[in-house]
Amino acid sequence: GQIDERGRVELVDWVSYTELPLEYARARSFVLPSVFEPWGLVLNEAMAAGLPIVASEACGCVPDLITEKNGFIFSAESEPALVEVLNTLSTLSDGKWKEMSACSMDIISGYSCEVWAEQLRKGFIQDAHH
């Protein structure tokens, strides 16, 4: 359901995989306030859709995927920290949003299947020479 009367914030429950692209396209950012998350693959998807990210430090992928250039990190145990980050996010100019969006896509491009396969191939070649 929506949180405010202008519909700026919408809490989305479970969404089928086929509906995800539409939901990402409707969004202006993606928030994952997990208190425990071994990785958080949904952040990969949201970044590939060009969304700035808000994630708790409890998400395992945060050190690899989130920087000040594409998102915000907050303490999972601090509601005031999340509120502060969301307030900051709500004031982003269109230009800053576009920069963060582009940065999300750039960062996640290093996590594609093709990049993973190439790194695996290089590892096999390197192992074969030893």
Backbone atoms as SQL, in Angstrom:
CREATE TABLE atoms (id INTEGER PRIMARY KEY, chain TEXT, resi INTEGER, resn TEXT, atom TEXT, x REAL, y REAL, z REAL);
INSERT INTO atoms VALUES
  (1, 'A', 1, 'GLY', 'N', 0.813, -1.185, 0.000),
  (2, 'A', 1, 'GLY', 'CA', 0.000, 0.000, 0.000),
  (3, 'A', 1, 'GLY', 'C', 0.858, 1.250, 0.000),
  (4, 'A', 2, 'GLN', 'N', 0.234, 2.372, -0.258),
  (5, 'A', 2, 'GLN', 'CA', 0.939, 3.642, -0.293),
  (6, 'A', 2, 'GLN', 'C', 1.073, 4.220, 1.105),
  (7, 'A', 3, 'ILE', 'N', 2.154, 4.963, 1.319),
  (8, 'A', 3, 'ILE', 'CA', 2.405, 5.570, 2.615),
  (9, 'A', 3, 'ILE', 'C', 1.892, 6.999, 2.674),
  (10, 'A', 4, 'ASP', 'N', 2.035, 7.745, 1.598),
  (11, 'A', 4, 'ASP', 'CA', 1.547, 9.125, 1.637),
  (12, 'A', 4, 'ASP', 'C', 0.491, 9.364, 0.558),
  (13, 'A', 5, 'GLU', 'N', -0.232, 10.445, 0.714),
  (14, 'A', 5, 'GLU', 'CA', -1.363, 10.727, -0.160),
  (15, 'A', 5, 'GLU', 'C', -0.951, 11.009, -1.603),
  (16, 'A', 6, 'ARG', 'N', 0.284, 11.415, -1.806),
  (17, 'A', 6, 'ARG', 'CA', 0.745, 11.700, -3.174),
  (18, 'A', 6, 'ARG', 'C', 1.270, 10.455, -3.878),
  (19, 'A', 7, 'GLY', 'N', 1.312, 9.347, -3.166),
  (20, 'A', 7, 'GLY', 'CA', 1.767, 8.113, -3.792),
  (21, 'A', 7, 'GLY', 'C', 3.251, 8.075, -4.063),
  (22, 'A', 8, 'ARG', 'N', 4.030, 8.846, -3.297),
  (23, 'A', 8, 'ARG', 'CA', 5.473, 8.883, -3.518),
  (24, 'A', 8, 'ARG', 'C', 6.163, 7.633, -2.997),
  (25, 'A', 9, 'VAL', 'N', 5.557, 6.991, -2.010),
  (26, 'A', 9, 'VAL', 'CA', 6.146, 5.788, -1.436),
  (27, 'A', 9, 'VAL', 'C', 5.099, 4.693, -1.485),
  (28, 'A', 10, 'GLU', 'N', 5.498, 3.561, -2.044),
  (29, 'A', 10, 'GLU', 'CA', 4.592, 2.428, -2.125),
  (30, 'A', 10, 'GLU', 'C', 5.319, 1.188, -1.630),
  (31, 'A', 11, 'LEU', 'N', 4.719, 0.504, -0.675),
  (32, 'A', 11, 'LEU', 'CA', 5.279, -0.742, -0.175),
  (33, 'A', 11, 'LEU', 'C', 4.738, -1.866, -1.044),
  (34, 'A', 12, 'VAL', 'N', 5.639, -2.630, -1.628),
  (35, 'A', 12, 'VAL', 'CA', 5.237, -3.682, -2.546),
  (36, 'A', 12, 'VAL', 'C', 5.506, -5.031, -1.901),
  (37, 'A', 13, 'ASP', 'N', 4.497, -5.858, -1.875),
  (38, 'A', 13, 'ASP', 'CA', 4.630, -7.218, -1.356),
  (39, 'A', 13, 'ASP', 'C', 5.254, -8.090, -2.449),
  (40, 'A', 14, 'TRP', 'N', 5.151, -9.368, -2.308),
  (41, 'A', 14, 'TRP', 'CA', 5.723, -10.304, -3.262),
  (42, 'A', 14, 'TRP', 'C', 5.216, -9.998, -4.670),
  (43, 'A', 15, 'VAL', 'N', 6.127, -10.018, -5.640),
  (44, 'A', 15, 'VAL', 'CA', 5.805, -9.754, -7.039),
  (45, 'A', 15, 'VAL', 'C', 6.352, -10.913, -7.863),
  (46, 'A', 16, 'SER', 'N', 5.561, -11.406, -8.803),
  (47, 'A', 16, 'SER', 'CA', 6.035, -12.513, -9.643),
  (48, 'A', 16, 'SER', 'C', 7.188, -12.031, -10.520),
  (49, 'A', 17, 'TYR', 'N', 8.018, -12.964, -10.926),
  (50, 'A', 17, 'TYR', 'CA', 9.200, -12.622, -11.713),
  (51, 'A', 17, 'TYR', 'C', 8.828, -11.913, -13.010),
  (52, 'A', 18, 'THR', 'N', 7.717, -12.310, -13.625),
  (53, 'A', 18, 'THR', 'CA', 7.311, -11.683, -14.886),
  (54, 'A', 18, 'THR', 'C', 6.855, -10.236, -14.684),
  (55, 'A', 19, 'GLU', 'N', 6.437, -9.882, -13.470),
  (56, 'A', 19, 'GLU', 'CA', 5.984, -8.518, -13.185),
  (57, 'A', 19, 'GLU', 'C', 7.123, -7.584, -12.762),
  (58, 'A', 20, 'LEU', 'N', 8.271, -8.155, -12.417),
  (59, 'A', 20, 'LEU', 'CA', 9.371, -7.339, -11.900),
  (60, 'A', 20, 'LEU', 'C', 9.818, -6.217, -12.839),
  (61, 'A', 21, 'PRO', 'N', 10.015, -6.482, -14.127),
  (62, 'A', 21, 'PRO', 'CA', 10.467, -5.375, -14.992),
  (63, 'A', 21, 'PRO', 'C', 9.536, -4.165, -14.952),
  (64, 'A', 22, 'LEU', 'N', 8.234, -4.400, -14.918),
  (65, 'A', 22, 'LEU', 'CA', 7.282, -3.300, -14.851),
  (66, 'A', 22, 'LEU', 'C', 7.415, -2.547, -13.532),
  (67, 'A', 23, 'GLU', 'N', 7.582, -3.276, -12.437),
  (68, 'A', 23, 'GLU', 'CA', 7.731, -2.627, -11.133),
  (69, 'A', 23, 'GLU', 'C', 9.012, -1.798, -11.079),
  (70, 'A', 24, 'TYR', 'N', 10.109, -2.341, -11.598),
  (71, 'A', 24, 'TYR', 'CA', 11.361, -1.575, -11.624),
  (72, 'A', 24, 'TYR', 'C', 11.206, -0.322, -12.480),
  (73, 'A', 25, 'ALA', 'N', 10.506, -0.439, -13.603),
  (74, 'A', 25, 'ALA', 'CA', 10.317, 0.714, -14.496),
  (75, 'A', 25, 'ALA', 'C', 9.461, 1.794, -13.837),
  (76, 'A', 26, 'ARG', 'N', 8.555, 1.412, -12.973),
  (77, 'A', 26, 'ARG', 'CA', 7.698, 2.382, -12.280),
  (78, 'A', 26, 'ARG', 'C', 8.428, 3.085, -11.137),
  (79, 'A', 27, 'ALA', 'N', 9.500, 2.482, -10.664),
  (80, 'A', 27, 'ALA', 'CA', 10.180, 2.973, -9.464),
  (81, 'A', 27, 'ALA', 'C', 11.187, 4.076, -9.788),
  (82, 'A', 28, 'ARG', 'N', 11.462, 4.871, -8.777),
  (83, 'A', 28, 'ARG', 'CA', 12.509, 5.899, -8.875),
  (84, 'A', 28, 'ARG', 'C', 13.727, 5.486, -8.051),
  (85, 'A', 29, 'SER', 'N', 13.548, 4.553, -7.120),
  (86, 'A', 29, 'SER', 'CA', 14.650, 4.017, -6.327),
  (87, 'A', 29, 'SER', 'C', 14.209, 2.671, -5.769),
  (88, 'A', 30, 'PHE', 'N', 15.160, 1.976, -5.147),
  (89, 'A', 30, 'PHE', 'CA', 14.838, 0.676, -4.560),
  (90, 'A', 30, 'PHE', 'C', 15.400, 0.642, -3.148),
  (91, 'A', 31, 'VAL', 'N', 14.569, 0.222, -2.206),
  (92, 'A', 31, 'VAL', 'CA', 14.953, 0.186, -0.795),
  (93, 'A', 31, 'VAL', 'C', 14.892, -1.255, -0.300),
  (94, 'A', 32, 'LEU', 'N', 15.989, -1.728, 0.286),
  (95, 'A', 32, 'LEU', 'CA', 16.029, -3.055, 0.894),
  (96, 'A', 32, 'LEU', 'C', 16.490, -2.897, 2.345),
  (97, 'A', 33, 'PRO', 'N', 15.523, -2.778, 3.275),
  (98, 'A', 33, 'PRO', 'CA', 15.862, -2.507, 4.675),
  (99, 'A', 33, 'PRO', 'C', 16.049, -3.781, 5.515),
  (100, 'A', 34, 'SER', 'N', 16.648, -4.795, 4.943),
  (101, 'A', 34, 'SER', 'CA', 16.790, -6.089, 5.624),
  (102, 'A', 34, 'SER', 'C', 17.613, -6.000, 6.894),
  (103, 'A', 35, 'VAL', 'N', 17.235, -6.809, 7.880),
  (104, 'A', 35, 'VAL', 'CA', 18.060, -6.956, 9.078),
  (105, 'A', 35, 'VAL', 'C', 19.002, -8.136, 8.922),
  (106, 'A', 36, 'PHE', 'N', 18.747, -9.005, 7.938),
  (107, 'A', 36, 'PHE', 'CA', 19.663, -10.093, 7.581),
  (108, 'A', 36, 'PHE', 'C', 19.434, -10.438, 6.120),
  (109, 'A', 37, 'GLU', 'N', 20.493, -10.437, 5.351),
  (110, 'A', 37, 'GLU', 'CA', 20.406, -10.727, 3.919),
  (111, 'A', 37, 'GLU', 'C', 21.774, -11.208, 3.460),
  (112, 'A', 38, 'PRO', 'N', 21.950, -12.528, 3.214),
  (113, 'A', 38, 'PRO', 'CA', 23.280, -13.024, 2.828),
  (114, 'A', 38, 'PRO', 'C', 23.878, -12.302, 1.616),
  (115, 'A', 39, 'TRP', 'N', 23.099, -11.995, 0.600),
  (116, 'A', 39, 'TRP', 'CA', 23.567, -11.208, -0.532),
  (117, 'A', 39, 'TRP', 'C', 22.558, -10.110, -0.853),
  (118, 'A', 40, 'GLY', 'N', 21.390, -10.472, -1.334),
  (119, 'A', 40, 'GLY', 'CA', 20.376, -9.496, -1.724),
  (120, 'A', 40, 'GLY', 'C', 20.318, -9.354, -3.230),
  (121, 'A', 41, 'LEU', 'N', 20.108, -10.465, -3.933),
  (122, 'A', 41, 'LEU', 'CA', 20.128, -10.486, -5.397),
  (123, 'A', 41, 'LEU', 'C', 19.154, -9.488, -6.016),
  (124, 'A', 42, 'VAL', 'N', 18.106, -9.172, -5.310),
  (125, 'A', 42, 'VAL', 'CA', 17.140, -8.206, -5.812),
  (126, 'A', 42, 'VAL', 'C', 17.808, -6.846, -6.057),
  (127, 'A', 43, 'LEU', 'N', 18.872, -6.552, -5.317),
  (128, 'A', 43, 'LEU', 'CA', 19.599, -5.299, -5.566),
  (129, 'A', 43, 'LEU', 'C', 20.296, -5.335, -6.916),
  (130, 'A', 44, 'ASN', 'N', 20.836, -6.494, -7.297),
  (131, 'A', 44, 'ASN', 'CA', 21.431, -6.629, -8.625),
  (132, 'A', 44, 'ASN', 'C', 20.400, -6.276, -9.694),
  (133, 'A', 45, 'GLU', 'N', 19.198, -6.831, -9.540),
  (134, 'A', 45, 'GLU', 'CA', 18.136, -6.587, -10.515),
  (135, 'A', 45, 'GLU', 'C', 17.749, -5.108, -10.559),
  (136, 'A', 46, 'ALA', 'N', 17.574, -4.516, -9.395),
  (137, 'A', 46, 'ALA', 'CA', 17.183, -3.103, -9.339),
  (138, 'A', 46, 'ALA', 'C', 18.264, -2.211, -9.951),
  (139, 'A', 47, 'MET', 'N', 19.515, -2.542, -9.705),
  (140, 'A', 47, 'MET', 'CA', 20.605, -1.751, -10.287),
  (141, 'A', 47, 'MET', 'C', 20.638, -1.907, -11.801),
  (142, 'A', 48, 'ALA', 'N', 20.409, -3.115, -12.304),
  (143, 'A', 48, 'ALA', 'CA', 20.378, -3.336, -13.749),
  (144, 'A', 48, 'ALA', 'C', 19.245, -2.538, -14.393),
  (145, 'A', 49, 'ALA', 'N', 18.188, -2.259, -13.609),
  (146, 'A', 49, 'ALA', 'CA', 17.081, -1.443, -14.097),
  (147, 'A', 49, 'ALA', 'C', 17.375, 0.053, -13.950),
  (148, 'A', 50, 'GLY', 'N', 18.569, 0.387, -13.450),
  (149, 'A', 50, 'GLY', 'CA', 18.972, 1.788, -13.349),
  (150, 'A', 50, 'GLY', 'C', 18.430, 2.518, -12.146),
  (151, 'A', 51, 'LEU', 'N', 18.230, 1.804, -11.052),
  (152, 'A', 51, 'LEU', 'CA', 17.687, 2.458, -9.866),
  (153, 'A', 51, 'LEU', 'C', 18.766, 2.781, -8.846),
  (154, 'A', 52, 'PRO', 'N', 18.725, 3.968, -8.266),
  (155, 'A', 52, 'PRO', 'CA', 19.540, 4.237, -7.093),
  (156, 'A', 52, 'PRO', 'C', 19.069, 3.310, -5.967),
  (157, 'A', 53, 'ILE', 'N', 19.975, 2.939, -5.083),
  (158, 'A', 53, 'ILE', 'CA', 19.714, 1.921, -4.078),
  (159, 'A', 53, 'ILE', 'C', 19.811, 2.489, -2.668),
  (160, 'A', 54, 'VAL', 'N', 18.903, 2.037, -1.814),
  (161, 'A', 54, 'VAL', 'CA', 18.990, 2.265, -0.373),
  (162, 'A', 54, 'VAL', 'C', 19.010, 0.876, 0.239),
  (163, 'A', 55, 'ALA', 'N', 20.047, 0.573, 1.001),
  (164, 'A', 55, 'ALA', 'CA', 20.162, -0.761, 1.593),
  (165, 'A', 55, 'ALA', 'C', 20.775, -0.678, 2.977),
  (166, 'A', 56, 'SER', 'N', 20.352, -1.598, 3.819),
  (167, 'A', 56, 'SER', 'CA', 20.964, -1.673, 5.146),
  (168, 'A', 56, 'SER', 'C', 22.327, -2.337, 5.034),
  (169, 'A', 57, 'GLU', 'N', 23.177, -2.050, 6.011),
  (170, 'A', 57, 'GLU', 'CA', 24.504, -2.645, 6.000),
  (171, 'A', 57, 'GLU', 'C', 24.428, -4.141, 6.256),
  (172, 'A', 58, 'ALA', 'N', 23.254, -4.667, 6.600),
  (173, 'A', 58, 'ALA', 'CA', 23.081, -6.102, 6.830),
  (174, 'A', 58, 'ALA', 'C', 22.987, -6.900, 5.532),
  (175, 'A', 59, 'CYS', 'N', 22.910, -6.229, 4.392),
  (176, 'A', 59, 'CYS', 'CA', 22.869, -6.921, 3.093),
  (177, 'A', 59, 'CYS', 'C', 24.289, -7.263, 2.675),
  (178, 'A', 60, 'GLY', 'N', 24.528, -8.529, 2.433),
  (179, 'A', 60, 'GLY', 'CA', 25.883, -8.991, 2.131),
  (180, 'A', 60, 'GLY', 'C', 26.536, -8.342, 0.931),
  (181, 'A', 61, 'CYS', 'N', 25.742, -7.892, -0.030),
  (182, 'A', 61, 'CYS', 'CA', 26.308, -7.322, -1.256),
  (183, 'A', 61, 'CYS', 'C', 26.699, -5.856, -1.121),
  (184, 'A', 62, 'VAL', 'N', 26.333, -5.217, -0.017),
  (185, 'A', 62, 'VAL', 'CA', 26.558, -3.777, 0.126),
  (186, 'A', 62, 'VAL', 'C', 28.010, -3.359, -0.133),
  (187, 'A', 63, 'PRO', 'N', 29.016, -4.030, 0.446),
  (188, 'A', 63, 'PRO', 'CA', 30.390, -3.582, 0.182),
  (189, 'A', 63, 'PRO', 'C', 30.794, -3.671, -1.294),
  (190, 'A', 64, 'ASP', 'N', 30.186, -4.596, -2.017),
  (191, 'A', 64, 'ASP', 'CA', 30.534, -4.793, -3.425),
  (192, 'A', 64, 'ASP', 'C', 29.732, -3.910, -4.377),
  (193, 'A', 65, 'LEU', 'N', 28.484, -3.591, -4.015),
  (194, 'A', 65, 'LEU', 'CA', 27.599, -2.954, -4.985),
  (195, 'A', 65, 'LEU', 'C', 27.189, -1.515, -4.687),
  (196, 'A', 66, 'ILE', 'N', 27.225, -1.105, -3.438),
  (197, 'A', 66, 'ILE', 'CA', 26.685, 0.208, -3.101),
  (198, 'A', 66, 'ILE', 'C', 27.806, 1.169, -2.706),
  (199, 'A', 67, 'THR', 'N', 27.817, 2.325, -3.353),
  (200, 'A', 67, 'THR', 'CA', 28.740, 3.402, -3.009),
  (201, 'A', 67, 'THR', 'C', 27.923, 4.679, -2.848),
  (202, 'A', 68, 'GLU', 'N', 28.558, 5.748, -2.440),
  (203, 'A', 68, 'GLU', 'CA', 27.855, 7.022, -2.339),
  (204, 'A', 68, 'GLU', 'C', 27.448, 7.542, -3.714),
  (205, 'A', 69, 'LYS', 'N', 27.986, 6.942, -4.776),
  (206, 'A', 69, 'LYS', 'CA', 27.657, 7.377, -6.132),
  (207, 'A', 69, 'LYS', 'C', 26.369, 6.761, -6.662),
  (208, 'A', 70, 'ASN', 'N', 25.946, 5.628, -6.106),
  (209, 'A', 70, 'ASN', 'CA', 24.728, 4.997, -6.617),
  (210, 'A', 70, 'ASN', 'C', 23.686, 4.698, -5.543),
  (211, 'A', 71, 'GLY', 'N', 23.983, 5.054, -4.290),
  (212, 'A', 71, 'GLY', 'CA', 22.987, 4.752, -3.282),
  (213, 'A', 71, 'GLY', 'C', 23.355, 5.221, -1.893),
  (214, 'A', 72, 'PHE', 'N', 22.611, 4.689, -0.949),
  (215, 'A', 72, 'PHE', 'CA', 22.766, 5.050, 0.450),
  (216, 'A', 72, 'PHE', 'C', 22.741, 3.788, 1.300),
  (217, 'A', 73, 'ILE', 'N', 23.565, 3.765, 2.330),
  (218, 'A', 73, 'ILE', 'CA', 23.649, 2.636, 3.255),
  (219, 'A', 73, 'ILE', 'C', 23.262, 3.154, 4.637),
  (220, 'A', 74, 'PHE', 'N', 22.507, 2.356, 5.370),
  (221, 'A', 74, 'PHE', 'CA', 22.115, 2.756, 6.715),
  (222, 'A', 74, 'PHE', 'C', 22.177, 1.551, 7.648),
  (223, 'A', 75, 'SER', 'N', 22.192, 1.816, 8.932),
  (224, 'A', 75, 'SER', 'CA', 22.211, 0.758, 9.939),
  (225, 'A', 75, 'SER', 'C', 20.843, 0.091, 10.004),
  (226, 'A', 76, 'ALA', 'N', 20.833, -1.229, 9.894),
  (227, 'A', 76, 'ALA', 'CA', 19.579, -1.983, 9.909),
  (228, 'A', 76, 'ALA', 'C', 18.819, -1.828, 11.213),
  (229, 'A', 77, 'GLU', 'N', 19.505, -1.481, 12.258),
  (230, 'A', 77, 'GLU', 'CA', 18.872, -1.375, 13.570),
  (231, 'A', 77, 'GLU', 'C', 18.398, 0.045, 13.886),
  (232, 'A', 78, 'SER', 'N', 18.572, 0.977, 12.943),
  (233, 'A', 78, 'SER', 'CA', 18.266, 2.378, 13.223),
  (234, 'A', 78, 'SER', 'C', 17.174, 2.918, 12.302),
  (235, 'A', 79, 'GLU', 'N', 15.965, 2.992, 12.829),
  (236, 'A', 79, 'GLU', 'CA', 14.878, 3.583, 12.056),
  (237, 'A', 79, 'GLU', 'C', 15.167, 5.044, 11.712),
  (238, 'A', 80, 'PRO', 'N', 15.718, 5.856, 12.656),
  (239, 'A', 80, 'PRO', 'CA', 16.040, 7.249, 12.298),
  (240, 'A', 80, 'PRO', 'C', 17.043, 7.339, 11.138),
  (241, 'A', 81, 'ALA', 'N', 17.984, 6.410, 11.072),
  (242, 'A', 81, 'ALA', 'CA', 18.955, 6.431, 9.967),
  (243, 'A', 81, 'ALA', 'C', 18.254, 6.173, 8.637),
  (244, 'A', 82, 'LEU', 'N', 17.317, 5.238, 8.627),
  (245, 'A', 82, 'LEU', 'CA', 16.554, 4.968, 7.405),
  (246, 'A', 82, 'LEU', 'C', 15.721, 6.182, 7.017),
  (247, 'A', 83, 'VAL', 'N', 15.068, 6.798, 7.966),
  (248, 'A', 83, 'VAL', 'CA', 14.253, 7.992, 7.692),
  (249, 'A', 83, 'VAL', 'C', 15.133, 9.098, 7.105),
  (250, 'A', 84, 'GLU', 'N', 16.309, 9.291, 7.679),
  (251, 'A', 84, 'GLU', 'CA', 17.230, 10.325, 7.170),
  (252, 'A', 84, 'GLU', 'C', 17.620, 10.049, 5.715),
  (253, 'A', 85, 'VAL', 'N', 17.956, 8.807, 5.429),
  (254, 'A', 85, 'VAL', 'CA', 18.339, 8.428, 4.063),
  (255, 'A', 85, 'VAL', 'C', 17.168, 8.624, 3.095),
  (256, 'A', 86, 'LEU', 'N', 15.975, 8.216, 3.508),
  (257, 'A', 86, 'LEU', 'CA', 14.806, 8.375, 2.636),
  (258, 'A', 86, 'LEU', 'C', 14.497, 9.845, 2.397),
  (259, 'A', 87, 'ASN', 'N', 14.665, 10.682, 3.417),
  (260, 'A', 87, 'ASN', 'CA', 14.460, 12.123, 3.236),
  (261, 'A', 87, 'ASN', 'C', 15.479, 12.691, 2.257),
  (262, 'A', 88, 'THR', 'N', 16.728, 12.256, 2.364),
  (263, 'A', 88, 'THR', 'CA', 17.760, 12.697, 1.417),
  (264, 'A', 88, 'THR', 'C', 17.408, 12.250, 0.003),
  (265, 'A', 89, 'LEU', 'N', 16.997, 11.007, -0.122),
  (266, 'A', 89, 'LEU', 'CA', 16.616, 10.465, -1.423),
  (267, 'A', 89, 'LEU', 'C', 15.476, 11.262, -2.047),
  (268, 'A', 90, 'SER', 'N', 14.532, 11.686, -1.233),
  (269, 'A', 90, 'SER', 'CA', 13.363, 12.405, -1.746),
  (270, 'A', 90, 'SER', 'C', 13.708, 13.787, -2.288),
  (271, 'A', 91, 'THR', 'N', 14.872, 14.305, -1.933),
  (272, 'A', 91, 'THR', 'CA', 15.261, 15.642, -2.395),
  (273, 'A', 91, 'THR', 'C', 16.242, 15.619, -3.561),
  (274, 'A', 92, 'LEU', 'N', 16.524, 14.436, -4.107),
  (275, 'A', 92, 'LEU', 'CA', 17.475, 14.353, -5.225),
  (276, 'A', 92, 'LEU', 'C', 16.959, 15.126, -6.434),
  (277, 'A', 93, 'SER', 'N', 17.838, 15.896, -7.028),
  (278, 'A', 93, 'SER', 'CA', 17.490, 16.564, -8.280),
  (279, 'A', 93, 'SER', 'C', 17.438, 15.513, -9.388),
  (280, 'A', 94, 'ASP', 'N', 16.799, 15.845, -10.491),
  (281, 'A', 94, 'ASP', 'CA', 16.754, 14.913, -11.614),
  (282, 'A', 94, 'ASP', 'C', 18.159, 14.604, -12.118),
  (283, 'A', 95, 'GLY', 'N', 19.015, 15.615, -12.124),
  (284, 'A', 95, 'GLY', 'CA', 20.400, 15.397, -12.578),
  (285, 'A', 95, 'GLY', 'C', 21.143, 14.427, -11.690),
  (286, 'A', 96, 'LYS', 'N', 21.030, 14.594, -10.383),
  (287, 'A', 96, 'LYS', 'CA', 21.693, 13.685, -9.448),
  (288, 'A', 96, 'LYS', 'C', 21.107, 12.286, -9.564),
  (289, 'A', 97, 'TRP', 'N', 19.786, 12.186, -9.726),
  (290, 'A', 97, 'TRP', 'CA', 19.151, 10.881, -9.891),
  (291, 'A', 97, 'TRP', 'C', 19.706, 10.184, -11.128),
  (292, 'A', 98, 'LYS', 'N', 19.851, 10.910, -12.223),
  (293, 'A', 98, 'LYS', 'CA', 20.380, 10.320, -13.460),
  (294, 'A', 98, 'LYS', 'C', 21.810, 9.839, -13.268),
  (295, 'A', 99, 'GLU', 'N', 22.622, 10.608, -12.538),
  (296, 'A', 99, 'GLU', 'CA', 24.000, 10.185, -12.251),
  (297, 'A', 99, 'GLU', 'C', 24.011, 8.891, -11.442),
  (298, 'A', 100, 'MET', 'N', 23.174, 8.833, -10.414),
  (299, 'A', 100, 'MET', 'CA', 23.120, 7.642, -9.570),
  (300, 'A', 100, 'MET', 'C', 22.593, 6.444, -10.357),
  (301, 'A', 101, 'SER', 'N', 21.618, 6.670, -11.197),
  (302, 'A', 101, 'SER', 'CA', 21.064, 5.620, -12.040),
  (303, 'A', 101, 'SER', 'C', 22.143, 5.042, -12.962),
  (304, 'A', 102, 'ALA', 'N', 22.869, 5.919, -13.621),
  (305, 'A', 102, 'ALA', 'CA', 23.939, 5.477, -14.524),
  (306, 'A', 102, 'ALA', 'C', 25.023, 4.727, -13.755),
  (307, 'A', 103, 'CYS', 'N', 25.339, 5.190, -12.560),
  (308, 'A', 103, 'CYS', 'CA', 26.353, 4.527, -11.748),
  (309, 'A', 103, 'CYS', 'C', 25.894, 3.131, -11.337),
  (310, 'A', 104, 'SER', 'N', 24.629, 2.975, -10.963),
  (311, 'A', 104, 'SER', 'CA', 24.109, 1.647, -10.623),
  (312, 'A', 104, 'SER', 'C', 24.289, 0.693, -11.798),
  (313, 'A', 105, 'MET', 'N', 23.911, 1.146, -12.987),
  (314, 'A', 105, 'MET', 'CA', 24.043, 0.283, -14.171),
  (315, 'A', 105, 'MET', 'C', 25.505, -0.027, -14.477),
  (316, 'A', 106, 'ASP', 'N', 26.381, 0.946, -14.286),
  (317, 'A', 106, 'ASP', 'CA', 27.801, 0.725, -14.537),
  (318, 'A', 106, 'ASP', 'C', 28.379, -0.300, -13.557),
  (319, 'A', 107, 'ILE', 'N', 28.087, -0.135, -12.282),
  (320, 'A', 107, 'ILE', 'CA', 28.608, -1.067, -11.275),
  (321, 'A', 107, 'ILE', 'C', 28.118, -2.481, -11.549),
  (322, 'A', 108, 'ILE', 'N', 26.830, -2.640, -11.807),
  (323, 'A', 108, 'ILE', 'CA', 26.263, -3.977, -11.953),
  (324, 'A', 108, 'ILE', 'C', 26.686, -4.632, -13.258),
  (325, 'A', 109, 'SER', 'N', 27.125, -3.852, -14.227),
  (326, 'A', 109, 'SER', 'CA', 27.591, -4.450, -15.483),
  (327, 'A', 109, 'SER', 'C', 28.788, -5.372, -15.259),
  (328, 'A', 110, 'GLY', 'N', 29.501, -5.156, -14.171),
  (329, 'A', 110, 'GLY', 'CA', 30.620, -6.038, -13.833),
  (330, 'A', 110, 'GLY', 'C', 30.189, -7.352, -13.210),
  (331, 'A', 111, 'TYR', 'N', 28.888, -7.551, -13.050),
  (332, 'A', 111, 'TYR', 'CA', 28.352, -8.765, -12.432),
  (333, 'A', 111, 'TYR', 'C', 27.474, -9.550, -13.396),
  (334, 'A', 112, 'SER', 'N', 27.680, -9.364, -14.689),
  (335, 'A', 112, 'SER', 'CA', 26.863, -10.077, -15.674),
  (336, 'A', 112, 'SER', 'C', 27.334, -11.522, -15.816),
  (337, 'A', 113, 'CYS', 'N', 26.504, -12.333, -16.429),
  (338, 'A', 113, 'CYS', 'CA', 26.877, -13.731, -16.687),
  (339, 'A', 113, 'CYS', 'C', 28.118, -13.801, -17.562),
  (340, 'A', 114, 'GLU', 'N', 28.218, -12.880, -18.511),
  (341, 'A', 114, 'GLU', 'CA', 29.367, -12.878, -19.420),
  (342, 'A', 114, 'GLU', 'C', 30.658, -12.583, -18.663),
  (343, 'A', 115, 'VAL', 'N', 30.616, -11.605, -17.772),
  (344, 'A', 115, 'VAL', 'CA', 31.805, -11.268, -16.984),
  (345, 'A', 115, 'VAL', 'C', 32.171, -12.439, -16.080),
  (346, 'A', 116, 'TRP', 'N', 31.180, -13.041, -15.428),
  (347, 'A', 116, 'TRP', 'CA', 31.431, -14.195, -14.563),
  (348, 'A', 116, 'TRP', 'C', 32.060, -15.334, -15.352),
  (349, 'A', 117, 'ALA', 'N', 31.522, -15.619, -16.548),
  (350, 'A', 117, 'ALA', 'CA', 32.050, -16.710, -17.382),
  (351, 'A', 117, 'ALA', 'C', 33.489, -16.422, -17.810),
  (352, 'A', 118, 'GLU', 'N', 33.773, -15.169, -18.147),
  (353, 'A', 118, 'GLU', 'CA', 35.132, -14.808, -18.561),
  (354, 'A', 118, 'GLU', 'C', 36.107, -14.946, -17.405),
  (355, 'A', 119, 'GLN', 'N', 35.710, -14.541, -16.202),
  (356, 'A', 119, 'GLN', 'CA', 36.584, -14.703, -15.040),
  (357, 'A', 119, 'GLN', 'C', 36.820, -16.173, -14.736),
  (358, 'A', 120, 'LEU', 'N', 35.795, -16.983, -14.878),
  (359, 'A', 120, 'LEU', 'CA', 35.926, -18.421, -14.673),
  (360, 'A', 120, 'LEU', 'C', 36.880, -19.020, -15.706),
  (361, 'A', 121, 'ARG', 'N', 36.720, -18.608, -16.969),
  (362, 'A', 121, 'ARG', 'CA', 37.594, -19.093, -18.043),
  (363, 'A', 121, 'ARG', 'C', 39.045, -18.729, -17.753),
  (364, 'A', 122, 'LYS', 'N', 39.294, -17.500, -17.345),
  (365, 'A', 122, 'LYS', 'CA', 40.660, -17.062, -17.024),
  (366, 'A', 122, 'LYS', 'C', 41.226, -17.877, -15.877),
  (367, 'A', 123, 'GLY', 'N', 40.387, -18.192, -14.895),
  (368, 'A', 123, 'GLY', 'CA', 40.837, -19.010, -13.770),
  (369, 'A', 123, 'GLY', 'C', 41.258, -20.393, -14.211),
  (370, 'A', 124, 'PHE', 'N', 40.499, -20.999, -15.127),
  (371, 'A', 124, 'PHE', 'CA', 40.843, -22.327, -15.621),
  (372, 'A', 124, 'PHE', 'C', 42.151, -22.305, -16.411),
  (373, 'A', 125, 'ILE', 'N', 42.322, -21.270, -17.225),
  (374, 'A', 125, 'ILE', 'CA', 43.547, -21.144, -18.035),
  (375, 'A', 125, 'ILE', 'C', 44.740, -20.960, -17.106),
  (376, 'A', 126, 'GLN', 'N', 44.588, -20.109, -16.092),
  (377, 'A', 126, 'GLN', 'CA', 45.668, -19.864, -15.150),
  (378, 'A', 126, 'GLN', 'C', 46.016, -21.162, -14.394),
  (379, 'A', 127, 'ASP', 'N', 45.019, -21.900, -13.954),
  (380, 'A', 127, 'ASP', 'CA', 45.250, -23.164, -13.234),
  (381, 'A', 127, 'ASP', 'C', 45.928, -24.184, -14.122),
  (382, 'A', 128, 'ALA', 'N', 45.608, -24.178, -15.421),
  (383, 'A', 128, 'ALA', 'CA', 46.198, -25.141, -16.343),
  (384, 'A', 128, 'ALA', 'C', 47.685, -24.897, -16.549),
  (385, 'A', 129, 'HIS', 'N', 48.129, -23.669, -16.357),
  (386, 'A', 129, 'HIS', 'CA', 49.536, -23.327, -16.551),
  (387, 'A', 129, 'HIS', 'C', 50.379, -23.608, -15.317),
  (388, 'A', 130, 'HIS', 'N', 49.741, -23.957, -14.185),
  (389, 'A', 130, 'HIS', 'CA', 50.495, -24.210, -12.955),
  (390, 'A', 130, 'HIS', 'C', 50.671, -25.658, -12.686);
